[in-house]
Amino acid sequence: MLHQSPKRMTPQDIERIVPFEVLIDRIAEDREAAWINCRRSLHATPEASGEETETSRFILARLEQIGIPARIPDRGVGVIADLCVGDVDEQTRTIALRADIDALRMQDRKAVPYCSGRSGLAHSCGHDAHTTVILAAAEILKSVFDRTASDQLPPLRIRFIFQPAEETCEGALWMIQDGALTDVSAILGLHVDPLIRAGMIGIRYGVLTAQVDELLIAIHGKGGHAARPQHTTDPIAASAMLISNLYQAVPRNVDSLVPTVLTIGTVHGGTASNIIPDQVDIAGTLRTTDADTRLRVLSLVRNCCESVSTITGNRIDVEFRSPLGSVINDINVTSAFEAATSQVLGDARIVHIDRPSMGGEDFAMYIDHVRGAQIRLGCAGEGDEWPLLHSPVFDIDESCLAIGARVMTRAALMLALMIRDGV
């Protein structure tokens, strides 16, 4: 469901946040060193998707320390916390801020004091930074609400969602099932971007990320001795034919102006060099920004599997799993982000992203239910090449943490006022 509206932030909308600017920036300046330490603690203790129990307890403790009640859902991972101002009731609008908290199953190879202390686990996608930014925003908003007169803001609830298992595309659904979106009017998110310098923010209206489907293909046939392939159906040869056909068929059958990419990531088959196996398993992803193109390519994959099956005499089963929609940024929520970024950094530090990312993001599941938007937080430091996401040496310029917190805080307040006015 899309929630689009033509209204963007006006100068009057922006001016209503001015009384809070000095306080927000002073808190950020005073607390920046503590936030950097928080991020480094998280970076050194990564946990895999669905296993973030220690991370969840860490977040819970930080929230309770600053006076925000929070809970860990029954699953034992993730945190949901509410911060209220004014006389809230069941009619009170709720703005949600979301961070993902899981790490990747890969080795951290950085030579820094806060390098991962856990073999085979690393925060190489920046979720430690996302968590820190939302914790910092919670701290700022708590101070703002504690010092705000009742007539300066409408009754408001800010919900902080610390989501597990983003990398496996499971966590958003878990949090929704646990009530994270109950009474929520809009949701804000962010992702660090090493292609953008720290001190800059990437903004895009509309489609931000691709739709993603996981492809699981199993080729079942007859194996045998490598010296006598004529007595087999050779699933290895069938897999090579299928992959080649897919890689040729997709670009020749899809409009070249529609971003679409099919990638095979794993091929598993065989146990020895002189044995033809009886099964080969293939896995990959399909990514596109267009719903009709997605359906066309899924049909094309099935047709290719059927053709190769007929030619080679193997049975080929194909499954499409974990479909993930695009993140489609709502115009009003994005407008609040752009206005907030302009206040914090100035218009010259806004990067208008010209095309969607082909990456997937389960933030899309939230905006299937409520309007929302996600920004790209520049995190690259000095130098010609900064390590990219999912690199074993990925890191951030930590000055982006306070910037992210200041932008998220302002955007939440601006959006609350816009919603009060019926936007």
C-alpha positions as CSV (number, residue, x, y, z in Angstrom):
1,M,0.0,0.0,0.0
2,L,1.4,3.4,-1.0
3,H,0.7,6.6,0.9
4,Q,1.6,9.5,-1.4
5,S,0.6,13.1,-1.0
6,P,1.7,16.2,-2.9
7,K,2.5,18.3,0.2
8,R,6.1,18.9,1.2
9,M,7.6,20.8,4.1
10,T,6.9,24.6,4.1
11,P,9.1,27.3,5.7
12,Q,6.4,27.6,8.4
13,D,6.7,23.8,9.2
14,I,10.4,24.2,9.5
15,E,10.3,27.3,11.7
16,R,8.2,25.5,14.3
17,I,11.2,23.3,15.0
18,V,13.6,26.2,15.6
19,P,13.1,26.4,19.4
20,F,14.5,22.9,19.7
21,E,17.5,23.3,17.5
22,V,19.9,24.7,20.0
23,L,19.0,22.0,22.6
24,I,19.3,19.2,20.1
25,D,22.7,20.4,18.9
26,R,24.1,21.0,22.4
27,I,23.1,17.5,23.5
28,A,24.8,16.0,20.4
29,E,28.0,18.0,21.0
30,D,28.1,16.9,24.7
31,R,27.3,13.3,24.0
32,E,29.1,12.5,20.8
33,A,32.1,10.9,22.5
34,A,29.8,8.6,24.5
35,W,27.9,7.6,21.3
36,I,31.2,6.7,19.6
37,N,32.0,4.5,22.6
38,C,28.6,2.9,22.3
39,R,29.1,2.1,18.7
40,R,32.5,0.6,19.3
41,S,31.1,-1.6,22.1
42,L,28.5,-2.9,19.6
43,H,31.1,-3.3,16.9
44,A,33.3,-5.5,19.0
45,T,30.5,-7.8,20.1
46,P,28.5,-8.7,16.9
47,E,25.8,-11.3,16.9
48,A,24.3,-13.1,14.0
49,S,20.7,-12.7,12.7
50,G,18.2,-14.1,15.1
51,E,20.8,-14.5,17.8
52,E,21.1,-10.9,19.0
53,T,20.3,-11.6,22.7
54,E,23.3,-9.8,24.2
55,T,22.8,-6.9,21.8
56,S,19.1,-6.6,22.8
57,R,20.0,-6.6,26.5
58,F,22.6,-3.9,25.8
59,I,20.0,-1.7,24.1
60,L,17.4,-2.3,26.8
61,A,19.9,-1.2,29.5
62,R,20.9,2.0,27.6
63,L,17.2,2.9,27.1
64,E,16.4,2.3,30.8
65,Q,19.4,4.3,31.8
66,I,18.1,7.4,30.1
67,G,14.6,6.8,31.5
68,I,12.8,5.2,28.5
69,P,10.8,2.0,29.3
70,A,11.4,-0.7,26.8
71,R,10.7,-4.4,26.2
72,I,12.3,-7.4,24.5
73,P,9.7,-9.4,22.6
74,D,9.0,-13.1,23.6
75,R,11.4,-14.2,20.8
76,G,14.2,-12.9,23.0
77,V,15.7,-10.6,20.4
78,G,14.9,-7.1,19.4
79,V,13.7,-4.1,21.5
80,I,10.6,-1.9,21.3
81,A,10.4,1.3,23.4
82,D,8.0,4.2,23.6
83,L,8.7,7.8,24.6
84,C,5.7,10.0,25.1
85,V,5.1,13.8,25.5
86,G,1.8,15.3,26.6
87,D,-1.4,13.6,27.5
88,V,-1.2,10.5,25.2
89,D,-4.2,8.2,24.6
90,E,-5.3,5.7,22.0
91,Q,-5.8,8.6,19.5
92,T,-2.2,9.9,19.9
93,R,-0.1,9.8,16.8
94,T,3.0,7.6,16.9
95,I,6.2,8.1,14.9
96,A,8.6,5.1,14.7
97,L,12.3,5.2,14.3
98,R,13.9,1.9,13.3
99,A,17.4,0.4,13.4
100,D,18.5,-3.0,12.5
101,I,20.9,-4.7,15.0
102,D,22.3,-7.9,13.5
103,A,25.8,-8.6,12.1
104,L,27.2,-10.6,9.2
105,R,28.7,-14.1,9.3
106,M,32.1,-13.0,8.1
107,Q,35.5,-12.3,9.5
108,D,36.4,-8.8,10.6
109,R,40.0,-8.0,9.3
110,K,40.4,-4.4,10.5
111,A,43.4,-3.5,12.6
112,V,41.5,-1.3,15.1
113,P,41.0,-1.6,18.9
114,Y,37.3,-2.1,18.5
115,C,37.6,-4.9,15.9
116,S,35.1,-7.8,16.3
117,G,36.1,-10.0,19.2
118,R,34.0,-12.9,17.8
119,S,35.4,-15.1,15.1
120,G,33.3,-15.3,12.0
121,L,31.1,-12.4,12.9
122,A,31.4,-8.8,11.9
123,H,29.4,-5.6,11.8
124,S,30.3,-5.0,8.2
125,C,26.9,-3.6,7.1
126,G,26.9,-0.8,9.7
127,H,24.0,-2.0,11.8
128,D,26.1,-1.1,14.9
129,A,26.0,2.5,13.6
130,H,22.3,2.4,12.9
131,T,21.6,1.1,16.5
132,T,23.8,3.9,17.9
133,V,22.1,6.6,15.9
134,I,18.6,5.6,17.1
135,L,19.8,5.2,20.7
136,A,21.3,8.7,20.4
137,A,18.1,10.1,18.9
138,A,16.2,8.5,21.8
139,E,18.5,10.3,24.3
140,I,18.1,13.6,22.5
141,L,14.3,13.3,22.3
142,K,14.0,12.3,26.0
143,S,15.9,15.5,26.9
144,V,13.8,17.6,24.6
145,F,10.5,16.2,25.9
146,D,11.6,16.6,29.5
147,R,12.2,20.3,28.8
148,T,9.3,21.1,26.5
149,A,6.2,23.0,27.6
150,S,2.9,21.2,26.9
151,D,1.9,23.8,24.2
152,Q,5.1,23.5,22.2
153,L,4.4,20.0,20.8
154,P,1.2,18.0,20.3
155,P,0.7,14.9,22.4
156,L,3.1,12.5,20.7
157,R,4.5,9.0,21.0
158,I,7.9,8.2,19.5
159,R,8.5,4.5,19.1
160,F,12.0,3.1,18.8
161,I,12.3,-0.2,17.0
162,F,15.5,-2.1,17.2
163,Q,15.1,-4.9,14.8
164,P,16.9,-8.3,14.6
165,A,17.6,-10.4,11.6
166,E,17.6,-7.8,8.8
167,E,20.2,-9.7,6.9
168,T,18.0,-12.8,6.6
169,C,14.8,-10.7,5.9
170,E,13.0,-12.2,8.9
171,G,13.2,-9.5,11.6
172,A,10.8,-6.9,10.2
173,L,8.0,-9.4,10.1
174,W,8.8,-10.6,13.6
175,M,8.7,-7.0,14.9
176,I,5.4,-6.3,13.1
177,Q,3.9,-9.5,14.6
178,D,5.1,-8.3,18.0
179,G,3.2,-5.1,17.7
180,A,5.9,-2.7,16.6
181,L,3.6,-0.9,14.2
182,T,0.5,-0.7,16.5
183,D,-0.9,2.9,16.2
184,V,2.1,4.0,14.1
185,S,1.4,6.8,11.6
186,A,4.9,6.9,10.0
187,I,8.3,5.2,10.2
188,L,11.8,6.6,9.7
189,G,14.9,4.6,8.9
190,L,18.5,5.1,7.8
191,H,21.4,3.1,6.3
192,V,25.0,4.1,6.3
193,D,26.5,4.6,2.8
194,P,30.2,4.4,2.2
195,L,29.7,5.9,-1.3
196,I,28.7,9.1,0.4
197,R,31.1,11.2,2.5
198,A,30.5,11.7,6.2
199,G,28.8,15.0,6.6
200,M,26.4,14.4,3.8
201,I,23.0,12.7,3.5
202,G,21.5,10.8,0.6
203,I,17.8,11.6,-0.2
204,R,15.5,9.9,-2.7
205,Y,11.8,10.3,-3.3
206,G,10.0,7.2,-4.5
207,V,11.7,3.9,-5.1
208,L,14.9,3.5,-3.1
209,T,15.7,-0.2,-3.2
210,A,14.9,-3.1,-5.5
211,Q,12.4,-5.9,-5.1
212,V,14.3,-9.1,-4.3
213,D,13.5,-12.8,-4.7
214,E,15.7,-15.7,-3.7
215,L,16.0,-18.4,-6.3
216,L,16.6,-22.0,-5.2
217,I,17.1,-24.5,-8.0
218,A,17.6,-28.2,-7.6
219,I,18.7,-30.4,-10.5
220,H,18.0,-34.1,-9.9
221,G,19.4,-36.7,-12.3
222,K,21.5,-39.8,-12.7
223,G,25.2,-39.7,-11.7
224,G,28.0,-42.1,-12.4
225,H,31.6,-42.5,-13.4
226,A,33.4,-39.6,-14.9
227,A,34.7,-41.9,-17.7
228,R,31.2,-42.8,-18.8
229,P,29.0,-39.7,-18.9
230,Q,26.8,-41.3,-21.6
231,H,25.4,-43.5,-18.8
232,T,24.4,-40.4,-16.8
233,T,22.2,-37.3,-17.2
234,D,25.1,-35.2,-15.8
235,P,23.5,-32.6,-13.5
236,I,26.8,-30.7,-13.6
237,A,26.5,-30.1,-17.3
238,A,22.8,-29.3,-16.9
239,S,23.7,-26.6,-14.3
240,A,26.2,-25.0,-16.6
241,M,23.7,-24.9,-19.4
242,L,21.0,-23.5,-17.2
243,I,23.2,-20.8,-15.7
244,S,24.4,-19.8,-19.2
245,N,20.8,-19.7,-20.5
246,L,19.6,-17.6,-17.6
247,Y,22.4,-15.1,-18.0
248,Q,21.6,-14.7,-21.7
249,A,17.8,-14.9,-21.5
250,V,17.2,-12.2,-18.9
251,P,19.0,-9.2,-20.6
252,R,17.5,-10.2,-24.0
253,N,13.9,-10.3,-22.7
254,V,13.8,-7.4,-20.3
255,D,13.6,-3.7,-21.2
256,S,17.1,-2.4,-20.8
257,L,15.7,0.8,-19.2
258,V,14.3,-1.2,-16.3
259,P,17.0,-2.0,-13.7
260,T,17.0,-5.8,-13.4
261,V,19.7,-8.2,-12.3
262,L,19.7,-12.0,-11.8
263,T,22.8,-13.4,-10.1
264,I,23.7,-16.9,-9.2
265,G,25.6,-16.9,-5.9
266,T,26.1,-20.6,-5.1
267,V,26.5,-23.9,-7.0
268,H,26.9,-27.1,-5.0
269,G,27.4,-30.5,-6.5
270,G,29.7,-33.4,-6.4
271,T,32.1,-35.0,-3.9
272,A,35.1,-36.1,-6.1
273,S,36.7,-35.2,-9.4
274,N,36.0,-38.6,-11.0
275,I,32.3,-38.9,-10.0
276,I,29.4,-37.3,-11.8
277,P,26.9,-36.4,-9.0
278,D,23.2,-37.1,-9.1
279,Q,22.2,-33.6,-7.8
280,V,23.3,-30.0,-8.2
281,D,21.8,-27.2,-6.1
282,I,21.9,-23.6,-7.3
283,A,21.0,-20.5,-5.4
284,G,20.8,-16.8,-6.5
285,T,18.7,-13.7,-6.4
286,L,16.5,-11.7,-8.8
287,R,16.4,-8.0,-8.3
288,T,14.3,-5.4,-10.1
289,T,12.4,-2.2,-9.5
290,D,9.4,-3.0,-11.6
291,A,6.6,-5.4,-10.5
292,D,5.7,-6.5,-14.1
293,T,9.3,-7.1,-14.9
294,R,9.6,-9.2,-11.8
295,L,6.8,-11.5,-12.9
296,R,8.2,-11.7,-16.4
297,V,11.6,-12.8,-15.2
298,L,10.2,-15.3,-12.7
299,S,8.3,-16.9,-15.6
300,L,11.4,-16.8,-17.7
301,V,13.4,-18.7,-15.1
302,R,10.7,-21.4,-15.0
303,N,10.8,-21.7,-18.8
304,C,14.5,-22.0,-18.8
305,C,14.4,-24.7,-16.2
306,E,11.8,-26.6,-18.2
307,S,13.8,-26.3,-21.4
308,V,17.0,-27.5,-19.8
309,S,15.2,-30.3,-18.1
310,T,13.8,-31.5,-21.5
311,I,17.1,-31.3,-23.2
312,T,19.2,-33.0,-20.5
313,G,16.8,-35.5,-19.0
314,N,17.1,-34.1,-15.5
315,R,14.3,-33.1,-13.2
316,I,14.7,-29.4,-12.3
317,D,12.8,-28.0,-9.3
318,V,12.7,-24.2,-8.8
319,E,11.5,-22.3,-5.8
320,F,11.2,-18.6,-5.3
321,R,11.6,-17.7,-1.6
322,S,11.5,-14.7,0.7
323,P,10.1,-12.2,-1.7
324,L,10.9,-8.7,-0.6
325,G,9.3,-5.5,-1.9
326,S,11.0,-2.2,-2.7
327,V,11.5,0.5,-0.2
328,I,9.3,3.3,-1.7
329,N,9.9,6.5,0.2
330,D,6.7,8.5,1.0
331,I,6.9,12.1,-0.3
332,N,5.9,13.7,3.0
333,V,8.2,11.6,5.2
334,T,11.1,12.2,2.7
335,S,10.2,15.9,2.8
336,A,10.7,15.9,6.5
337,F,14.0,14.2,6.1
338,E,15.2,16.7,3.5
339,A,14.1,19.7,5.6
340,A,15.9,18.2,8.7
341,T,19.0,17.6,6.7
342,S,19.0,21.1,5.4
343,Q,18.8,22.4,8.9
344,V,21.6,20.3,10.2
345,L,24.0,20.4,7.2
346,G,22.7,22.9,4.7
347,D,21.3,22.2,1.2
348,A,24.8,21.8,-0.3
349,R,25.3,18.6,1.8
350,I,22.2,16.9,0.5
351,V,22.9,14.2,-2.1
352,H,19.9,13.6,-4.3
353,I,20.1,10.0,-5.3
354,D,19.4,9.6,-9.0
355,R,18.5,5.9,-9.2
356,P,17.4,3.1,-6.9
357,S,19.8,0.7,-5.2
358,M,19.6,-2.9,-6.4
359,G,20.1,-4.0,-2.9
360,G,17.2,-5.3,-0.8
361,E,16.0,-4.0,2.6
362,D,13.3,-5.4,4.8
363,F,12.4,-1.9,5.9
364,A,10.1,-2.4,2.9
365,M,7.8,-4.6,5.1
366,Y,7.1,-1.7,7.4
367,I,6.0,0.6,4.6
368,D,3.6,-2.1,3.3
369,H,1.6,-1.1,6.4
370,V,2.4,2.6,7.1
371,R,4.1,5.4,5.2
372,G,7.8,5.8,5.8
373,A,11.1,6.7,4.3
374,Q,14.8,5.8,4.6
375,I,17.8,8.0,4.1
376,R,21.4,7.2,3.3
377,L,23.8,8.4,6.0
378,G,27.2,9.3,4.5
379,C,29.9,7.4,6.4
380,A,33.0,7.5,4.2
381,G,36.1,9.2,5.6
382,E,39.0,10.7,3.8
383,G,40.8,8.9,1.0
384,D,40.1,7.9,-2.6
385,E,38.5,4.6,-1.8
386,W,36.5,3.7,1.3
387,P,35.7,0.1,2.1
388,L,32.3,-0.9,0.9
389,L,29.4,-2.6,2.8
390,H,30.1,-6.3,3.5
391,S,33.8,-5.8,3.2
392,P,36.0,-7.5,5.9
393,V,37.6,-4.1,6.5
394,F,34.4,-2.0,6.4
395,D,34.3,0.9,8.9
396,I,32.7,4.3,9.3
397,D,33.9,7.8,9.9
398,E,32.3,8.1,13.3
399,S,31.4,11.8,12.9
400,C,28.4,10.5,11.0
401,L,26.8,9.2,14.3
402,A,25.9,12.6,15.8
403,I,24.9,13.9,12.4
404,G,22.5,11.0,11.9
405,A,21.0,11.5,15.4
406,R,20.4,15.2,14.8
407,V,18.7,14.5,11.5
408,M,16.6,11.7,12.8
409,T,15.5,13.8,15.8
410,R,14.5,16.8,13.7
411,A,12.7,14.7,11.1
412,A,10.7,13.0,13.7
413,L,9.6,16.3,15.3
414,M,8.8,17.8,11.9
415,L,6.8,14.8,10.9
416,A,4.8,14.9,14.1
417,L,3.8,18.5,13.5
418,M,2.9,17.7,9.9
419,I,0.7,14.8,11.0
420,R,-1.0,17.0,13.6
421,D,-1.9,19.4,10.7
422,G,-3.5,16.5,8.8
423,V,-0.7,15.7,6.4
